[in-house]
Amino acid sequence: MPRQPLVQFQVDYLQILDENGRVDAALEPSLPQATLLQIHRCMTLARLLDRRMHILQQQGRMGTFPSCYGQEAAGLGCVLALRPDDWLVPAYRETSALFYRGLPMKNVLLFWMGLEEGNYWSPQLRVLSIPILIGSQTLHAVGIALACQIRGSDEVTMVFFGDGATSEGDFHEACNLAGVYQAPVVFVCINNQYAISVPRCLQSHSETLAQKAIAYGFPGIVVDGNDVLACYVAAQEAVQRARRGQGPTLIECLTYRLGPHTTADDPRRYRSEQERLQWEAKDPLKRWRIYLEQRGLWSESQQLELERELLAEIDAAVRQAEYDLAHADPLEMFDFVYAELPPDLAAQRREAAEHVAQTDTVSASARR
Ligand SMILES: Cc1ncc(C[n+]2csc(CCOP(=O)(O)OP(=O)(O)O)c2C)c(N)n1
């Protein structure tokens, strides 16, 4: 018996808007003008807020936070393909996509200032809270997708995670379960080339991360993650497949984290400036602006006006978030994990309560 190839697979790569802002007209999707402008607004807001949050963190007014600088296109492009009643399960760098979906800026600020209230937004948005555990949200997403399937609704769930998450057991369990039950879920891997200091080449020996889907019985595709249009087209195909009952898809968005992993990280210790500059040239915002300008939808003066407006919105949101923070009860940090506090945490709570009482007395006497 001769040996024969038994399984062959294909993983496509999709780019529609290249780094110079040139568009492939044959592949260009038709999006309403208002949406094109809204995309620009959300990406610009995410970038400006990222910069402001960095300053707030340096000033000690915010905890450490993960930057989304350079990754503004991928999540947003994919989320464009969702209906308002679909489910969005983000990781922690999908700021622009969260804004597109209607999440208030104050929530993002409060979340990274360490307030539980950061996670309180309208359930009607159908956006899950920001996870810190790597990969865990992939399982939550499959759970939601299976629930929708069992209820007979045609809602789709889209979940985001990084390249590092593809090395976690949770990701593989999620893919396996989703494949077996043909769950209506879209897995979106934001491959920003690094998991903190671990480069993509040490994450997996697979040529692409998208091909991991093949092993679980569903398709995978690689897209230019700095190209909103490519992300949208790939996501739309995946969402439609899921809605038709044809199961999951894995989309790998190739992008780059232009900033540090978090404000506690110094990327110069593990990657070269030359590499960063190569990716800076592929900046998703620059090419989107060229695209809008070429379509006659944008100008320098509109850009200046937009930035002025967004900076004022950011100022107002920061003021509001800091007000909420100043009026928050720090002891609440013990309240939401355990129904009954374990003895070590109960001791910490008592200590914290004493500290808060002392600080209150000191600041009250300082005010007198
Ligand atoms: C289960 C788990 N293990 C380890 C960590 C610590 N950690 C925080 S971020 C990170 C890297 C994640 O990389 P990736 O999934 O590529 O996402 P990125 O931060 O690049 O967006 C790790 C290991 C964690 N938060 N959760």
The ligand as a MOL file (V3000), in Angstrom:
LIG
                    3D

  0  0  0     0  0            999 V3000
M  V30 BEGIN CTAB
M  V30 COUNTS 26 27 0 0 0
M  V30 BEGIN ATOM
M  V30 1 C -3.0330 32.4030 33.4300 0
M  V30 2 C -2.0390 33.5330 33.4690 0
M  V30 3 N -0.7280 33.2440 33.4170 0
M  V30 4 C 0.1900 34.2490 33.4320 0
M  V30 5 C -0.2250 35.5620 33.5100 0
M  V30 6 C 0.7970 36.6920 33.5050 0
M  V30 7 N 0.7400 37.3880 32.2080 0 CHG=1
M  V30 8 C 0.1310 38.5710 32.1090 0
M  V30 9 S 0.1520 39.1530 30.5620 0
M  V30 10 C 0.9870 37.8190 29.9870 0
M  V30 11 C 1.3740 37.7040 28.5380 0
M  V30 12 C 0.1960 37.5150 27.6630 0
M  V30 13 O 0.5780 37.5580 26.3270 0
M  V30 14 P -0.4540 37.5060 25.1640 0
M  V30 15 O -1.4750 36.4590 25.4190 0
M  V30 16 O 0.3170 37.4060 23.8970 0
M  V30 17 O -1.2150 38.9050 25.2560 0
M  V30 18 P -0.6200 40.3850 25.1670 0
M  V30 19 O -0.3180 40.8190 26.5720 0
M  V30 20 O 0.5880 40.3840 24.3100 0
M  V30 21 O -1.7230 41.2060 24.5980 0
M  V30 22 C 1.2530 36.9290 31.0290 0
M  V30 23 C 1.9870 35.6720 30.8790 0
M  V30 24 C -1.6180 35.8120 33.5740 0
M  V30 25 N -2.1130 37.0570 33.6440 0
M  V30 26 N -2.5050 34.7810 33.5330 0
M  V30 END ATOM
M  V30 BEGIN BOND
M  V30 1 1 1 2
M  V30 2 1 2 3
M  V30 3 2 2 26
M  V30 4 2 3 4
M  V30 5 1 4 5
M  V30 6 1 5 6
M  V30 7 2 5 24
M  V30 8 1 6 7
M  V30 9 2 7 8
M  V30 10 1 7 22
M  V30 11 1 8 9
M  V30 12 1 9 10
M  V30 13 1 10 11
M  V30 14 2 10 22
M  V30 15 1 11 12
M  V30 16 1 12 13
M  V30 17 1 13 14
M  V30 18 2 14 15
M  V30 19 1 14 16
M  V30 20 1 14 17
M  V30 21 1 17 18
M  V30 22 2 18 19
M  V30 23 1 18 20
M  V30 24 1 18 21
M  V30 25 1 22 23
M  V30 26 1 24 25
M  V30 27 1 24 26
M  V30 END BOND
M  V30 END CTAB
M  END
